[in-house]
Amino acid sequence: MASGFSGGCLCGAVRYESAAEPVVCGHCHCVDCRKSSGTGHCSHIGVPKEAVTVTGALSIYERPADSGNIVGRAFCPTCGAAVYSLNSGMPEMIFPRASSLDDPEVFKPQMIVYTNRAPSWDHMDASLPAFATQPEGGPDAVVQSWRNRSDRARLSRAAVRCRISRISRRTRVRRFPSPINREQESTVDKSDVDWHGPMPSVITPYDAEGRIDEDAFLENIELCIGYGMTGLLVAGNSGDFWSLSMDERKRLMALGVEGARGRVPVIGCTGAFLAPDVIDLARTAAQIGCAGVMVLPPFFYSPNTEDIYAHYKAVSDAAELPLMLYNFPANSVPTMTFELVERLAELKAVVAIKETSGNFDTFYKILTLVGERIHVFCGQMVCFGVPAIVMGSPGYIDTNPNLWGAESVELYEAAVTGDLVRGRALQKKALALHELVSAGDKNTYSWVKTGMTLVGLPGGVARLPQRPLGEEQRAELRRGLERLGIAGLG
């Protein structure tokens, strides 16, 4: 078997790379594999999920398989090519299709399963062990044997950083919007937007002089993409848009696009009190290559429903990029009514909403009202990310993934693959982390940034109006992170 391999879809929009050799290779004749392959079987490679980097937007179709496990089949929404599968019975594994390999010879079949479903015309290598269903000694047993090896390789901090460096050097096909020629009339095609998955609201780190620490910001983007985040929200609430100058906000969006390099979509927050300022920021976002923009309602003075609608309509009419609504009444003052959200979902540029009311009833009501028309992202992953995704949300956008890292991606994966035992455990941990950095009068953003620094991540230095944590607060935070087992990349 080969050590390290790569592959992707037909059009090149989706790519993957494995730093590990396959654990198991085999053919499967189950009904789902046959129907999803277009022939009499599928050929799969099983490899540790932690060793695989996937880039590009994917769609996932899930259903119970013959084994009773929930299988998610990932495919490219552009060309339709199957790329890999996930299996709730083996949550630490990912199963690339042999058909997607750059080098088909990497696949060395070890067995054939579900031969009782095999059509008579699909002839296989008779020398391979063959099983009528999913037997003892089949893929599950091979994976269990791998789990039990005492010398099982774990990615260390150095290995992760090496992997991230390798990822950043690789050239990829860009699928996300490139700068728009403003001399041409621009339109937003809602059907072309496939934002999904776990996304951080990227924090903005500062240096000791209060300037944006650009190197730290870019390092955090690399880490987030390395964890498996599928998009980035830049200069948002967690990115301190409210304390940044317009030039700083534009610079952050440019840095976000520079750091992502087309691997994941970058959504720039362009919220402002005046619609012309929002439009100016949004035009900059389009020119530098953002995939979309997030817009707040006008804040502070408690606008009424018609005020909010007029604000969004003015921005939508001028939009060159897809637009994400933002419902965060705790910070932006106005609350979007259900009727208003329904009206806003009909605007030409509106494709998504970040729903951060913190109330599951409100979130679910909005999901049921407009979820068939726009993407309803959970803005409170820390409180109910798993239930939100299970009920149909395409993903989450939140602050704590900056600090929590890879496990915040695992929470999403547990939800979409139906691994609810793991999902419940991670949701409990997410809530405990939320309480650690947000309970009482704690400033969430200062606590998250300080937590990142304590575990060796690029959190930066506080800048007014945020203040650095005192020694007692830092000690409380350190104890809490140790109790939760959150140690950055260590």
FINULO-26339 format. One record per residue (C-alpha): x, y, z. Coordinates in steps of 0.2 Angstrom, whole numbers. Layout:
BEGIN
+-------+-------+-------+
!     u !     v !     w !
+-------+-------+-------+
!     X !     Y !     Z !
...
+-------+-------+-------+
***
This chain:
BEGIN
+-------+-------+-------+
!     u !     v !     w !
+-------+-------+-------+
!     0 !     0 !     0 !
!     6 !    18 !    -3 !
!    10 !    30 !    10 !
!     2 !    46 !     6 !
!   -10 !    49 !    -8 !
!   -21 !    62 !   -16 !
!   -37 !    63 !   -27 !
!   -52 !    73 !   -31 !
!   -67 !    76 !   -42 !
!   -69 !    76 !   -60 !
!   -69 !    95 !   -62 !
!   -55 !    98 !   -50 !
!   -66 !   109 !   -38 !
!   -64 !    96 !   -24 !
!   -47 !    90 !   -19 !
!   -40 !    79 !    -5 !
!   -24 !    73 !     2 !
!   -19 !    59 !    14 !
!    -3 !    59 !    24 !
!    -6 !    41 !    30 !
!    -7 !    25 !    21 !
!   -24 !    16 !    19 !
!   -30 !     5 !    34 !
!   -42 !    -5 !    23 !
!   -46 !    -7 !     4 !
!   -61 !   -16 !    -2 !
!   -76 !   -18 !   -14 !
!   -94 !   -17 !    -8 !
!  -109 !   -23 !   -18 !
!  -122 !   -16 !    -6 !
!  -137 !    -8 !   -14 !
!  -132 !    10 !    -9 !
!  -115 !     7 !   -16 !
!  -121 !     0 !   -32 !
!  -134 !    14 !   -35 !
!  -122 !    28 !   -31 !
!  -108 !    21 !   -42 !
!  -117 !    18 !   -58 !
!  -111 !     0 !   -59 !
!  -111 !   -16 !   -49 !
!  -100 !   -11 !   -34 !
!   -90 !     3 !   -25 !
!   -72 !     2 !   -22 !
!   -67 !    11 !    -5 !
!   -51 !    16 !     4 !
!   -52 !    18 !    23 !
!   -40 !    30 !    30 !
!   -39 !    40 !    47 !
!   -49 !    56 !    45 !
!   -36 !    65 !    55 !
!   -23 !    62 !    41 !
!   -34 !    69 !    27 !
!   -36 !    86 !    21 !
!   -51 !    90 !    10 !
!   -53 !   107 !     1 !
!   -68 !   113 !   -10 !
!   -87 !   114 !    -7 !
!   -96 !    97 !    -6 !
!  -113 !    91 !    -4 !
!  -117 !    76 !     7 !
!  -131 !    63 !     5 !
!  -135 !    53 !    21 !
!  -145 !    37 !    23 !
!  -145 !    21 !    33 !
!  -135 !     8 !    24 !
!  -137 !   -11 !    24 !
!  -126 !   -12 !    40 !
!  -138 !    -1 !    49 !
!  -125 !    13 !    51 !
!  -128 !    30 !    44 !
!  -117 !    33 !    28 !
!  -114 !    50 !    21 !
!  -109 !    51 !     3 !
!   -99 !    66 !    -2 !
!  -100 !    72 !   -20 !
!   -95 !    88 !   -29 !
!  -111 !    98 !   -33 !
!  -103 !   105 !   -49 !
!   -98 !    89 !   -58 !
!  -107 !    76 !   -48 !
!   -92 !    65 !   -45 !
!   -92 !    55 !   -29 !
!   -77 !    59 !   -18 !
!   -78 !    50 !    -2 !
!   -90 !    42 !    11 !
!   -92 !    44 !    30 !
!   -99 !    29 !    41 !
!  -106 !    32 !    59 !
!   -99 !    15 !    64 !
!   -82 !    21 !    60 !
!   -82 !    39 !    65 !
!   -63 !    41 !    65 !
!   -62 !    35 !    47 !
!   -65 !    43 !    30 !
!   -67 !    32 !    14 !
!   -61 !    40 !    -2 !
!   -68 !    32 !   -18 !
!   -55 !    23 !   -27 !
!   -62 !    31 !   -43 !
!   -57 !    48 !   -36 !
!   -38 !    43 !   -34 !
!   -25 !    53 !   -44 !
!   -15 !    36 !   -45 !
!   -27 !    22 !   -46 !
!   -14 !     9 !   -41 !
!   -14 !    16 !   -23 !
!   -30 !     5 !   -22 !
!   -25 !   -13 !   -17 !
!   -41 !   -23 !   -13 !
!   -41 !   -34 !     2 !
!   -59 !   -41 !     2 !
!   -76 !   -40 !    -6 !
!   -92 !   -38 !     5 !
!  -111 !   -39 !     2 !
!  -108 !   -52 !   -12 !
!  -126 !   -57 !    -9 !
!  -131 !   -41 !   -17 !
!  -119 !   -43 !   -32 !
!  -126 !   -43 !   -50 !
!  -121 !   -59 !   -60 !
!  -112 !   -48 !   -73 !
!  -100 !   -39 !   -61 !
!   -86 !   -52 !   -60 !
!   -72 !   -49 !   -46 !
!   -55 !   -56 !   -42 !
!   -59 !   -74 !   -36 !
!   -44 !   -74 !   -25 !
!   -50 !   -61 !   -13 !
!   -59 !   -65 !     3 !
!   -78 !   -63 !     0 !
!   -92 !   -61 !    12 !
!  -111 !   -62 !     9 !
!  -114 !   -47 !    21 !
!  -103 !   -37 !    33 !
!   -94 !   -51 !    42 !
!   -82 !   -54 !    56 !
!   -66 !   -50 !    49 !
!   -73 !   -38 !    37 !
!   -69 !   -19 !    36 !
!   -75 !   -16 !    54 !
!   -63 !   -29 !    61 !
!   -49 !   -22 !    51 !
!   -52 !    -4 !    57 !
!   -54 !   -11 !    75 !
!   -37 !   -19 !    74 !
!   -30 !    -2 !    68 !
!   -38 !     6 !    83 !
!   -30 !    -6 !    95 !
!   -12 !    -4 !    89 !
!    -1 !     2 !   102 !
!     9 !    12 !    90 !
!    -5 !    21 !    82 !
!     1 !    37 !    75 !
!    -6 !    53 !    82 !
!    -3 !    70 !    73 !
!     8 !    80 !    85 !
!     8 !    99 !    85 !
!    24 !    99 !    73 !
!    15 !    87 !    61 !
!     0 !    98 !    60 !
!    10 !   113 !    57 !
!    19 !   104 !    43 !
!     3 !    98 !    36 !
!    -4 !   116 !    36 !
!    12 !   122 !    28 !
!    10 !   109 !    14 !
!    -8 !   113 !    11 !
!    -4 !   131 !     9 !
!     9 !   128 !    -4 !
!    -3 !   118 !   -15 !
!   -12 !   125 !   -30 !
!   -30 !   123 !   -31 !
!   -44 !   127 !   -43 !
!   -54 !   142 !   -37 !
!   -72 !   140 !   -35 !
!   -77 !   155 !   -26 !
!   -81 !   172 !   -33 !
!   -67 !   182 !   -41 !
!   -66 !   201 !   -42 !
!   -81 !   208 !   -51 !
!   -79 !   220 !   -66 !
!   -90 !   234 !   -60 !
!   -92 !   241 !   -77 !
!  -103 !   226 !   -80 !
!  -120 !   223 !   -72 !
!  -118 !   211 !   -58 !
!  -131 !   198 !   -52 !
!  -132 !   186 !   -38 !
!  -137 !   168 !   -42 !
!  -144 !   161 !   -26 !
!  -143 !   143 !   -33 !
!  -125 !   144 !   -35 !
!  -121 !   147 !   -17 !
!  -117 !   131 !    -7 !
!  -110 !   138 !    10 !
!  -111 !   124 !    23 !
!  -101 !   116 !    37 !
!   -91 !   123 !    52 !
!   -85 !   141 !    50 !
!   -76 !   152 !    63 !
!   -80 !   170 !    65 !
!   -62 !   174 !    64 !
!   -54 !   184 !    79 !
!   -44 !   199 !    75 !
!   -27 !   198 !    85 !
!   -17 !   214 !    89 !
!     1 !   217 !    94 !
!     7 !   227 !   109 !
!     5 !   244 !   100 !
!   -13 !   240 !    96 !
!   -10 !   237 !    78 !
!   -18 !   222 !    68 !
!    -6 !   208 !    70 !
!    -7 !   202 !    52 !
!     5 !   187 !    54 !
!    -5 !   180 !    68 !
!   -21 !   183 !    59 !
!   -15 !   173 !    44 !
!    -8 !   159 !    55 !
!   -25 !   157 !    63 !
!   -33 !   156 !    46 !
!   -21 !   142 !    41 !
!   -25 !   133 !    58 !
!   -44 !   135 !    55 !
!   -42 !   128 !    37 !
!   -31 !   114 !    44 !
!   -44 !   109 !    57 !
!   -56 !   107 !    43 !
!   -66 !   123 !    43 !
!   -76 !   125 !    27 !
!   -77 !   144 !    27 !
!   -72 !   160 !    36 !
!   -81 !   175 !    42 !
!   -69 !   189 !    43 !
!   -71 !   206 !    52 !
!   -87 !   200 !    60 !
!   -93 !   203 !    78 !
!   -79 !   191 !    85 !
!   -67 !   200 !    73 !
!   -71 !   217 !    82 !
!   -79 !   226 !    67 !
!   -86 !   238 !    80 !
!   -69 !   244 !    85 !
!   -61 !   244 !    68 !
!   -58 !   258 !    56 !
!   -66 !   256 !    39 !
!   -48 !   254 !    32 !
!   -44 !   241 !    45 !
!   -60 !   231 !    40 !
!   -55 !   232 !    22 !
!   -38 !   226 !    26 !
!   -44 !   212 !    36 !
!   -55 !   206 !    22 !
!   -41 !   207 !    10 !
!   -30 !   197 !    22 !
!   -44 !   184 !    23 !
!   -44 !   181 !     5 !
!   -25 !   181 !     4 !
!   -24 !   168 !    18 !
!   -38 !   157 !    11 !
!   -31 !   157 !    -7 !
!   -48 !   150 !   -14 !
!   -48 !   134 !    -3 !
!   -63 !   140 !     7 !
!   -75 !   154 !     4 !
!   -72 !   170 !    14 !
!   -87 !   180 !    20 !
!   -83 !   198 !    25 !
!   -94 !   207 !    38 !
!   -99 !   224 !    30 !
!  -112 !   229 !    44 !
!  -113 !   248 !    47 !
!  -126 !   260 !    53 !
!  -128 !   269 !    36 !
!  -132 !   259 !    20 !
!  -120 !   269 !     9 !
!  -105 !   263 !    21 !
!  -112 !   245 !    20 !
!  -112 !   246 !     1 !
!   -94 !   253 !     0 !
!   -88 !   239 !    11 !
!   -97 !   226 !     1 !
!   -90 !   233 !   -16 !
!   -72 !   232 !    -8 !
!   -76 !   214 !    -3 !
!   -81 !   210 !   -21 !
!   -66 !   218 !   -28 !
!   -54 !   208 !   -17 !
!   -62 !   191 !   -20 !
!   -74 !   188 !    -5 !
!   -87 !   175 !    -8 !
!  -100 !   185 !     1 !
!  -104 !   198 !    14 !
!  -113 !   198 !    31 !
!  -124 !   213 !    35 !
!  -131 !   218 !    51 !
!  -147 !   228 !    53 !
!  -145 !   246 !    58 !
!  -141 !   246 !    76 !
!  -142 !   257 !    92 !
!  -157 !   267 !    89 !
!  -170 !   253 !    89 !
!  -176 !   254 !    71 !
!  -193 !   247 !    67 !
!  -197 !   233 !    55 !
!  -199 !   244 !    39 !
!  -183 !   253 !    43 !
!  -173 !   237 !    44 !
!  -181 !   231 !    28 !
!  -177 !   247 !    19 !
!  -159 !   245 !    25 !
!  -157 !   228 !    18 !
!  -166 !   231 !     2 !
!  -154 !   246 !    -2 !
!  -139 !   235 !     1 !
!  -147 !   220 !    -9 !
!  -151 !   231 !   -24 !
!  -133 !   237 !   -25 !
!  -126 !   220 !   -21 !
!  -112 !   212 !   -31 !
!  -110 !   197 !   -19 !
!  -122 !   185 !   -10 !
!  -128 !   193 !     6 !
!  -130 !   184 !    23 !
!  -142 !   192 !    36 !
!  -137 !   193 !    54 !
!  -149 !   191 !    68 !
!  -140 !   195 !    85 !
!  -153 !   205 !    95 !
!  -142 !   204 !   111 !
!  -128 !   215 !   103 !
!  -137 !   224 !    88 !
!  -152 !   229 !    98 !
!  -166 !   226 !    84 !
!  -174 !   209 !    84 !
!  -179 !   202 !    67 !
!  -197 !   196 !    67 !
!  -202 !   180 !    59 !
!  -212 !   190 !    46 !
!  -197 !   201 !    42 !
!  -185 !   187 !    40 !
!  -198 !   179 !    27 !
!  -198 !   196 !    17 !
!  -179 !   198 !    18 !
!  -177 !   180 !    11 !
!  -185 !   186 !    -5 !
!  -173 !   199 !    -8 !
!  -162 !   195 !   -24 !
!  -145 !   195 !   -15 !
!  -150 !   187 !     1 !
!  -144 !   169 !     2 !
!  -141 !   165 !    21 !
!  -144 !   171 !    39 !
!  -133 !   169 !    54 !
!  -146 !   166 !    67 !
!  -138 !   171 !    84 !
!  -153 !   174 !    95 !
!  -147 !   161 !   107 !
!  -165 !   154 !   108 !
!  -168 !   137 !   100 !
!  -186 !   140 !    97 !
!  -182 !   156 !    87 !
!  -169 !   147 !    77 !
!  -180 !   132 !    73 !
!  -194 !   143 !    68 !
!  -183 !   153 !    56 !
!  -176 !   137 !    49 !
!  -194 !   130 !    46 !
!  -200 !   147 !    38 !
!  -185 !   150 !    26 !
!  -174 !   135 !    26 !
!  -179 !   129 !     9 !
!  -175 !   146 !     2 !
!  -159 !   152 !    11 !
!  -146 !   144 !    22 !
!  -150 !   146 !    40 !
!  -133 !   145 !    50 !
!  -133 !   142 !    68 !
!  -124 !   156 !    77 !
!  -124 !   147 !    94 !
!  -115 !   131 !    90 !
!  -109 !   131 !   108 !
!  -127 !   130 !   115 !
!  -136 !   119 !   102 !
!  -125 !   116 !    87 !
!  -129 !    97 !    86 !
!  -148 !    99 !    87 !
!  -147 !   113 !    74 !
!  -138 !   103 !    62 !
!  -148 !    87 !    65 !
!  -164 !    97 !    62 !
!  -157 !   104 !    45 !
!  -145 !   118 !    47 !
!  -131 !   118 !    34 !
!  -118 !   122 !    47 !
!  -113 !   135 !    61 !
!  -103 !   151 !    62 !
!   -96 !   155 !    80 !
!   -82 !   162 !    90 !
!   -76 !   147 !   100 !
!   -69 !   137 !    86 !
!   -54 !   149 !    86 !
!   -50 !   142 !   103 !
!   -58 !   124 !   102 !
!   -50 !   120 !    85 !
!   -52 !   102 !    78 !
!   -65 !    96 !    90 !
!   -77 !   110 !    85 !
!   -76 !   102 !    67 !
!   -79 !    85 !    75 !
!   -95 !    91 !    83 !
!  -102 !    96 !    65 !
!   -96 !    79 !    58 !
!  -104 !    69 !    72 !
!  -120 !    78 !    69 !
!  -120 !    75 !    50 !
!  -115 !    57 !    51 !
!  -128 !    53 !    65 !
!  -115 !    49 !    78 !
!  -126 !    56 !    92 !
!  -116 !    48 !   106 !
!  -100 !    58 !   101 !
!  -111 !    73 !    96 !
!  -119 !    74 !   114 !
!  -102 !    73 !   122 !
!   -95 !    86 !   111 !
!  -110 !    97 !   114 !
!  -108 !    96 !   132 !
!   -90 !   101 !   131 !
!   -95 !   116 !   119 !
!  -107 !   122 !   132 !
!   -94 !   120 !   146 !
!   -82 !   130 !   136 !
!   -95 !   143 !   132 !
!   -99 !   145 !   151 !
!   -80 !   147 !   155 !
!   -77 !   161 !   143 !
!   -94 !   170 !   143 !
!  -103 !   167 !   160 !
!  -108 !   183 !   170 !
!  -100 !   199 !   165 !
!   -85 !   191 !   155 !
!   -80 !   198 !   139 !
!   -81 !   183 !   127 !
!   -69 !   190 !   114 !
!   -56 !   194 !   127 !
!   -57 !   178 !   136 !
!   -56 !   168 !   119 !
!   -41 !   178 !   113 !
!   -32 !   175 !   130 !
!   -37 !   157 !   130 !
!   -29 !   155 !   113 !
!   -13 !   163 !   119 !
!   -13 !   152 !   134 !
!   -13 !   136 !   124 !
!     0 !   143 !   111 !
!   -12 !   149 !    97 !
!   -11 !   166 !    89 !
!   -24 !   176 !   100 !
!   -14 !   192 !   101 !
!   -15 !   206 !   113 !
!   -31 !   215 !   119 !
!   -35 !   232 !   112 !
!   -47 !   245 !   120 !
!   -61 !   244 !   123 !
!   -56 !   226 !   127 !
!   -45 !   225 !   141 !
!   -32 !   211 !   146 !
!   -37 !   198 !   159 !
!   -30 !   200 !   176 !
!   -20 !   187 !   184 !
!   -34 !   179 !   194 !
!   -45 !   178 !   178 !
!   -30 !   171 !   168 !
!   -28 !   157 !   181 !
!   -47 !   153 !   181 !
!   -46 !   152 !   162 !
!   -30 !   141 !   162 !
!   -38 !   129 !   175 !
!   -54 !   128 !   165 !
!   -45 !   124 !   149 !
!   -35 !   111 !   157 !
!   -51 !   103 !   165 !
!   -59 !   103 !   147 !
!   -43 !    96 !   139 !
!   -41 !   110 !   127 !
!   -23 !   112 !   123 !
!   -22 !   120 !   106 !
!   -11 !   110 !    95 !
!    -1 !   103 !   109 !
+-------+-------+-------+
***
